[in-house]
Amino acid sequence: MSAVIKKFLKYFLIALISALILKSFFVDAFKIPSASMENTLLTGDYIFINKAYYSISTPHYIVLLNLWLPSYPLIKFKTPKRNDIIVFKFPGYPGEVIPSENVSYIKRVIGLPGDTVQIINGLVYINGRRIPQPENAIFSSSIINKEQAADEKIFPGNKDWTNNNYGPVIVPEKGQKVHLTPYNIAEWEILIDREFGYKAVSVEGSVITIDRKPVRDYIVKKNYYFVLGDNREDSLDSRYWGFVADDLVIGKAVFIYWSWDSSKQINNFTDIVKHIRFNRIFKIIN
């Protein structure tokens, strides 16, 4: 093997390892796949994620192996704040201890650990105070006072709630003591199971067991967040599948580096240029 080839392979290997380290611990790219965050983020936006904004953690995902892993913080800097737009590993559909889909979601943080979240006629209240709509969110005034039947798809599933009239619900926080009863165990069962990583809760009559031990109380192990899409009428979020645990947060959305309107038909090269959203490139996300 010639010296030139050896030198090339050396630099290629250094570049590859550097790229893998950057992608695993510091930055990543994400494509907006749906309309759930319109008009803050549009389908076809490509964004950068700062994975080290909140903490430097072990990787959620091993690219070369196509493998998702539990993540653990190595160095913690801060925690998500209200209105942060975060990318996180999907926690799973209602009833799933281990998610059936290994995918990442992007939503806006609305409720912090310990907050009481309520939606009344489409308007969001935190701890009893109404919070303003995000600047570019899609919100139709027609949903105010709109009568809706209770939606059985709404989390936690045993309430007469809808997507526009939801709660109140308390966002779980680490160290919170929950008194468990046969009447409220349905609201906590999946969260507890997910904290254990397997089906740990069992209910027989009035007896509740966790990991085969009869219990009356449970201490929450993690901090959680309540997230919503900015386009609330077209978003599957915490209203439908529950809270996001802190160890599922991958990073904070920072800016759009490319934007392409893929919904339009392409007939020639001119159409390609026309469909690039130049006004969105390098736009800061907030």
Backbone hydrogen bonds in HBPLUS format (Angstrom, degrees):
<---DONOR---> <-ACCEPTOR-->    atom                        ^
c    i                          cat <-CA-CA->   ^        H-A-AA   ^      H-
h    n   atom  resd res      DA  || num        DHA   H-A  angle D-A-AA Bond
n    s   type  num  typ     dist DA aas  dist angle  dist       angle   num
A0006-LYS N   A0002-SER O   3.07 MM   4  6.33 162.3  2.10 149.3 154.6     1
A0007-LYS N   A0003-ALA O   2.92 MM   4  6.06 155.0  1.98 143.6 150.4     2
A0008-PHE N   A0004-VAL O   2.91 MM   4  6.17 155.1  1.97 145.6 152.8     3
A0009-LEU N   A0005-ILE O   2.88 MM   4  6.12 165.5  1.90 155.7 158.8     4
A0010-LYS N   A0006-LYS O   2.92 MM   4  6.09 150.7  2.01 143.9 152.3     5
A0011-TYR N   A0007-LYS O   3.05 MM   4  6.33 166.6  2.07 152.5 154.3     6
A0012-PHE N   A0008-PHE O   2.84 MM   4  6.01 153.6  1.91 148.9 157.6     7
A0013-LEU N   A0009-LEU O   2.88 MM   4  5.97 157.7  1.93 144.6 150.1     8
A0014-ILE N   A0010-LYS O   2.98 MM   4  6.25 157.6  2.03 147.7 154.1     9
A0015-ALA N   A0011-TYR O   2.89 MM   4  6.04 160.0  1.93 145.5 151.1    10
A0016-LEU N   A0012-PHE O   2.87 MM   4  6.07 155.3  1.94 146.8 153.9    11
A0017-ILE N   A0013-LEU O   2.92 MM   4  6.09 167.5  1.94 152.4 155.4    12
A0018-SER N   A0014-ILE O   2.93 MM   4  6.05 158.8  1.97 146.6 153.1    13
A0019-ALA N   A0015-ALA O   2.91 MM   4  6.07 156.5  1.96 145.5 151.9    14
A0020-LEU N   A0016-LEU O   2.95 MM   4  6.20 157.1  2.00 149.1 155.2    15
A0021-ILE N   A0017-ILE O   2.95 MM   4  6.17 155.6  2.01 148.2 154.7    16
A0022-LEU N   A0018-SER O   2.92 MM   4  6.15 163.4  1.95 150.6 155.1    17
A0023-LYS N   A0019-ALA O   2.91 MM   4  6.06 164.2  1.93 149.4 153.9    18
A0024-SER N   A0020-LEU O   2.87 MM   4  5.89 149.6  1.96 141.5 150.1    19
A0025-PHE N   A0021-ILE O   2.99 MM   4  5.98 155.7  2.05 150.5 155.3    20
A0026-PHE N   A0022-LEU O   2.84 MM   4  4.97 148.9  1.94 132.4 141.9    21
A0027-VAL N   A0022-LEU O   2.83 MM   5  5.78 160.6  1.86 143.1 149.8    22
A0051-LYS N   A0026-PHE O   2.68 MM  25  4.77 137.3  1.85 134.4 141.1    23
A0028-ASP N   A0049-ILE O   3.12 MM  21  5.15 140.1  2.29 137.4 144.0    24
A0049-ILE N   A0028-ASP O   2.79 MM  21  5.15 159.3  1.83 155.2 155.7    25
A0030-PHE N   A0047-ILE O   2.94 MM  17  5.30 146.5  2.06 148.6 154.1    26
A0047-ILE N   A0030-PHE O   2.82 MM  17  5.30 172.8  1.83 162.2 162.2    27
A0032-ILE N   A0045-ASP O   2.88 MM  13  5.39 172.6  1.89 166.2 168.2    28
A0044-GLY N   A0032-ILE O   3.20 MM  12  5.65 167.4  2.22 147.3 148.8    29
A0038-GLU N   A0035-ALA O   3.21 MM   3  5.41 170.3  2.22 115.0 116.3    30
A0231-ASN N   A0036-SER O   2.95 MM 195  5.02 164.9  1.98 135.8 134.0    31
A0040-THR N   A0037-MET O   2.99 MM   3  5.83 122.6  2.33 138.4 143.2    32
A0041-LEU N   A0037-MET O   2.99 MM   4  5.24 164.8  2.02 122.5 127.1    33
A0045-ASP N   A0042-LEU O   2.92 MM   3  5.57 150.6  2.01 146.1 143.2    34
A0260-TRP N   A0044-GLY O   3.05 MM 216  5.02 157.6  2.11 120.0 127.0    35
A0046-TYR N   A0258-TRP O   2.69 MM 212  5.05 156.0  1.74 167.6 159.5    36
A0257-TYR N   A0046-TYR O   2.84 MM 211  5.89 147.6  1.95 150.6 161.4    37
A0258-TRP N   A0046-TYR O   3.40 MM 212  5.05 151.8  2.49 139.5 137.2    38
A0048-PHE N   A0255-PHE O   2.90 MM 207  5.66 158.4  1.94 164.7 171.9    39
A0254-VAL N   A0048-PHE O   2.97 MM 206  5.73 173.3  1.98 166.0 163.8    40
A0050-ASN N   A0252-LYS O   2.88 MM 202  5.29 165.4  1.90 157.5 154.8    41
A0053-TYR N   A0050-ASN O   3.43 MM   3  5.45 165.0  2.45 105.3 106.7    42
A0252-LYS N   A0050-ASN O   3.17 MM 202  5.29 156.3  2.23 135.0 131.4    43
A0077-PHE N   A0054-TYR O   2.74 MM  23  5.24 162.8  1.77 144.6 148.1    44
A0078-LYS N   A0054-TYR O   3.09 MM  24  4.80 162.7  2.12 129.6 133.2    45
A0056-ILE N   A0075-ILE O   2.76 MM  19  5.12 156.2  1.81 150.6 158.3    46
A0074-LEU N   A0056-ILE O   2.66 MM  18  5.56 161.2  1.70 148.3 154.7    47
A0075-ILE N   A0056-ILE O   3.07 MM  19  5.12 156.3  2.12 139.4 146.0    48
A0058-THR N   A0072-TYR O   2.92 MM  14  5.40 161.4  1.96 143.5 146.6    49
A0069-LEU N   A0060-HIS O   2.68 MM   9  5.04 160.5  1.71 138.8 143.2    50
A0062-ILE N   A0067-LEU O   2.75 MM   5  5.13 163.7  1.77 153.0 158.1    51
A0066-ASN N   A0062-ILE O   2.85 MM   4  5.72 115.9  2.26 145.0 162.9    52
A0067-LEU N   A0062-ILE O   3.19 MM   5  5.13 159.8  2.23 136.0 141.4    53
A0066-ASN N   A0063-VAL O   3.11 MM   3  5.03 147.9  2.22  99.6 109.3    54
A0084-ASP N   A0081-LYS O   3.04 MM   3  5.61 161.4  2.07 135.4 137.5    55
A0083-ASN N   A0109-VAL O   2.78 MM  26  5.08 172.1  1.78 148.2 149.2    56
A0109-VAL N   A0084-ASP O   2.79 MM  25  5.44 169.7  1.80 166.3 169.0    57
A0253-ALA N   A0085-ILE O   2.93 MM 168  5.73 170.9  1.94 155.9 158.9    58
A0086-ILE N   A0107-LYS O   2.94 MM  21  5.82 145.3  2.06 170.3 176.0    59
A0107-LYS N   A0086-ILE O   3.15 MM  21  5.82 151.3  2.23 157.9 163.8    60
A0087-VAL N   A0251-GLY O   2.94 MM 164  5.52 165.9  1.96 154.5 158.2    61
A0250-ILE N   A0087-VAL O   2.79 MM 163  5.53 152.6  1.86 141.1 149.1    62
A0251-GLY N   A0087-VAL O   3.26 MM 164  5.52 154.3  2.33 146.3 146.7    63
A0088-PHE N   A0105-TYR O   2.93 MM  17  5.50 156.4  1.98 150.1 157.6    64
A0105-TYR N   A0088-PHE O   2.85 MM  17  5.50 161.2  1.89 161.8 166.3    65
A0089-LYS N   A0248-LEU O   2.87 MM 159  5.16 160.8  1.91 145.1 147.9    66
A0090-PHE N   A0103-VAL O   2.99 MM  13  5.86 178.3  1.99 159.0 159.6    67
A0096-GLU N   A0093-TYR O   2.91 MM   3  5.52 161.9  1.94 147.1 147.9    68
A0108-ARG N   A0228-LEU O   2.88 MM 120  5.41 171.0  1.89 155.5 155.7    69
A0228-LEU N   A0108-ARG O   2.96 MM 120  5.41 156.0  2.02 150.6 155.2    70
A0110-ILE N   A0226-PHE O   2.84 MM 116  5.63 165.4  1.86 161.8 165.0    71
A0111-GLY N   A0226-PHE O   3.00 MM 115  4.57 165.1  2.02 130.7 135.6    72
A0226-PHE N   A0111-GLY O   2.94 MM 115  4.57 164.0  1.96 131.6 135.6    73
A0115-ASP N   A0112-LEU O   2.93 MM   3  5.45 166.0  1.95 142.2 144.8    74
A0114-GLY N   A0171-VAL O   2.78 MM  57  5.14 159.2  1.82 138.4 144.3    75
A0171-VAL N   A0115-ASP O   2.80 MM  56  5.44 165.5  1.82 165.0 169.5    76
A0127-ASN N   A0116-THR O   2.81 MM  11  4.89 167.7  1.82 147.5 151.8    77
A0117-VAL N   A0169-VAL O   2.82 MM  52  5.37 163.9  1.84 162.3 158.9    78
A0169-VAL N   A0117-VAL O   2.92 MM  52  5.37 149.9  2.01 145.7 155.5    79
A0118-GLN N   A0125-TYR O   2.96 MM   7  5.14 151.2  2.05 153.1 155.6    80
A0125-TYR N   A0118-GLN O   2.71 MM   7  5.14 159.4  1.75 167.6 171.8    81
A0119-ILE N   A0166-TYR O   2.78 MM  47  4.84 166.7  1.79 145.4 149.5    82
A0166-TYR N   A0119-ILE O   2.82 MM  47  4.84 138.2  2.00 125.5 139.1    83
A0120-ILE N   A0123-LEU O   2.83 MM   3  5.22 157.2  1.88 154.9 154.7    84
A0123-LEU N   A0120-ILE O   2.95 MM   3  5.22 166.2  1.97 118.2 120.1    85
A0122-GLY N   A0164-ASN O   2.81 MM  42  4.34 160.5  1.85 139.0 135.4    86
A0131-ILE N   A0124-VAL O   2.96 MM   7  5.96 163.4  1.98 155.1 157.2    87
A0126-ILE N   A0129-ARG O   2.80 MM   3  5.29 159.1  1.84 151.6 146.1    88
A0129-ARG N   A0126-ILE O   3.01 MM   3  5.29 168.7  2.03 115.4 118.1    89
A0137-ALA N   A0134-PRO O   3.11 MM   3  5.22 165.6  2.14 112.1 116.4    90
A0143-ILE N   A0140-SER O   3.22 MM   3  6.10 174.3  2.23 122.7 124.2    91
A0144-ILE N   A0141-SER O   3.20 MM   3  5.61 156.1  2.26 109.2 115.9    92
A0146-LYS N   A0143-ILE O   3.11 MM   3  4.96 161.2  2.15 117.2 115.4    93
A0151-ASP N   A0161-TRP O   2.98 MM  10  6.26 169.9  1.99 157.7 158.4    94
A0154-ILE N   A0151-ASP O   3.10 MM   3  5.61 164.6  2.12 115.1 120.0    95
A0157-GLY N   A0154-ILE O   2.85 MM   3  5.53 112.2  2.32 132.6 141.8    96
A0155-PHE N   A0239-ARG O   2.73 MM  84  5.57 160.6  1.77 139.7 145.9    97
A0162-THR N   A0165-ASN O   2.93 MM   3  5.05 171.7  1.94 135.6 138.4    98
A0224-TYR N   A0172-PRO O   3.21 MM  52  5.61 137.2  2.40 156.4 151.2    99
A0176-GLN N   A0173-GLU O   3.04 MM   3  5.65 158.7  2.08 141.4 142.6   100
A0175-GLY N   A0220-VAL O   2.84 MM  45  5.28 176.4  1.84 147.9 146.7   101
A0220-VAL N   A0176-GLN O   2.91 MM  44  5.31 163.0  1.94 153.2 155.5   102
A0178-VAL N   A0218-TYR O   2.76 MM  40  5.12 169.1  1.78 154.1 158.0   103
A0218-TYR N   A0178-VAL O   2.83 MM  40  5.12 141.1  1.98 138.7 151.1   104
A0180-LEU N   A0216-ARG O   2.74 MM  36  5.33 152.9  1.81 140.5 148.7   105
A0184-ASN N   A0181-THR O   3.17 MM   3  5.42 137.6  2.36 104.8 115.2   106
A0185-ILE N   A0181-THR O   2.99 MM   4  5.79 134.1  2.21 159.0 167.7   107
A0187-GLU N   A0184-ASN O   2.99 MM   3  5.53 143.5  2.12 113.8 123.4   108
A0188-TRP N   A0185-ILE O   3.08 MM   3  5.18 137.0  2.27 100.1 112.1   109
A0189-GLU N   A0185-ILE O   2.80 MM   4  5.62 139.3  1.97 159.1 167.0   110
A0192-ILE N   A0188-TRP O   3.02 MM   4  6.21 165.8  2.04 162.8 166.7   111
A0193-ASP N   A0189-GLU O   2.93 MM   4  6.15 167.3  1.94 154.6 158.6   112
A0194-ARG N   A0190-ILE O   2.92 MM   4  6.06 156.6  1.97 145.4 151.5   113
A0195-GLU N   A0191-LEU O   2.99 MM   4  6.25 146.0  2.10 143.7 153.1   114
A0195-GLU N   A0192-ILE O   3.09 MM   3  5.09 119.2  2.48  94.3 109.7   115
A0196-PHE N   A0192-ILE O   3.05 MM   4  6.40 145.6  2.18 149.3 158.5   116
A0197-GLY N   A0193-ASP O   2.79 MM   4  5.96 133.5  2.01 139.8 154.4   117
A0200-ALA N   A0198-TYR O   2.89 MM   2  5.78 104.6  2.48 118.4 102.7   118
A0211-ASP N   A0200-ALA O   2.85 MM  11  4.76 158.5  1.90 127.0 133.9   119
A0202-SER N   A0209-THR O   2.90 MM   7  5.19 153.2  1.97 151.5 154.2   120
A0209-THR N   A0202-SER O   2.86 MM   7  5.19 170.8  1.87 157.7 160.6   121
A0204-GLU N   A0207-VAL O   2.92 MM   3  5.27 168.8  1.93 158.8 161.5   122
A0207-VAL N   A0204-GLU O   3.03 MM   3  5.27 162.0  2.06 129.0 128.5   123
A0215-VAL N   A0208-ILE O   2.91 MM   7  5.96 162.2  1.94 164.0 163.7   124
A0210-ILE N   A0213-LYS O   2.90 MM   3  5.27 158.3  1.95 142.1 140.6   125
A0213-LYS N   A0210-ILE O   3.06 MM   3  5.27 157.1  2.12 106.4 113.7   126
A0246-ASP N   A0223-ASN O   2.88 MM  23  5.56 144.7  2.01 164.6 159.2   127
A0225-TYR N   A0244-VAL O   2.89 MM  19  5.09 138.0  2.07 129.5 142.9   128
A0244-VAL N   A0225-TYR O   2.90 MM  19  5.09 164.3  1.93 146.0 151.3   129
A0238-SER N   A0227-VAL O   3.12 MM  11  5.44 158.7  2.17 149.9 155.9   130
A0234-ASP N   A0231-ASN O   2.95 MM   3  5.65 162.9  1.98 125.3 130.9   131
A0240-TYR N   A0237-ASP O   2.82 MM   3  5.60 158.1  1.86 127.0 133.4   132
A0241-TRP N   A0237-ASP O   3.14 MM   4  6.37 153.8  2.22 149.0 156.7   133
A0242-GLY N   A0238-SER O   3.07 MM   4  4.32 145.0  2.20 111.9 115.4   134
A0248-LEU N   A0245-ALA O   2.97 MM   3  5.51 164.1  1.99 120.1 124.8   135
A0249-VAL N   A0246-ASP O   3.33 MM   3  5.61 160.7  2.37 106.3 111.9   136
A0285-ILE N   A0254-VAL O   2.93 MM  31  5.48 173.3  1.93 142.3 140.7   137
A0256-ILE N   A0283-LYS O   2.89 MM  27  5.27 158.4  1.94 147.4 153.2   138
A0282-PHE N   A0256-ILE O   2.49 MM  26  5.04 142.2  1.62 150.2 162.1   139
A0277-ARG N   A0259-SER O   3.03 MM  18  5.26 165.1  2.05 128.0 132.6   140
A0261-ASP N   A0275-HIS O   2.93 MM  14  5.20 172.4  1.94 152.5 154.9   141
A0271-ASP N   A0268-ASN O   3.12 MM   3  5.45 126.8  2.41 104.3 116.7   142
A0272-ILE N   A0269-PHE O   3.05 MM   3  5.12 121.8  2.40  96.6 111.3   143
A0273-VAL N   A0269-PHE O   3.28 MM   4  6.72 156.8  2.34 152.6 156.7   144
A0274-LYS N   A0270-THR O   3.00 MM   4  6.26 157.3  2.06 147.7 154.6   145
A0275-HIS N   A0271-ASP O   3.07 MM   4  6.22 140.8  2.23 145.8 154.1   146
A0276-ILE N   A0273-VAL O   3.22 MM   3  5.50 162.3  2.26 108.5 113.9   147
A0280-ARG N   A0277-ARG O   3.02 MM   3  5.65 163.5  2.05 118.9 124.2   148
A0281-ILE N   A0278-PHE O   3.30 MM   3  5.43 149.2  2.40 103.2 111.4   149
A0283-LYS N   A0280-ARG O   3.14 MM   3  5.31 146.2  2.26 134.0 127.6   150
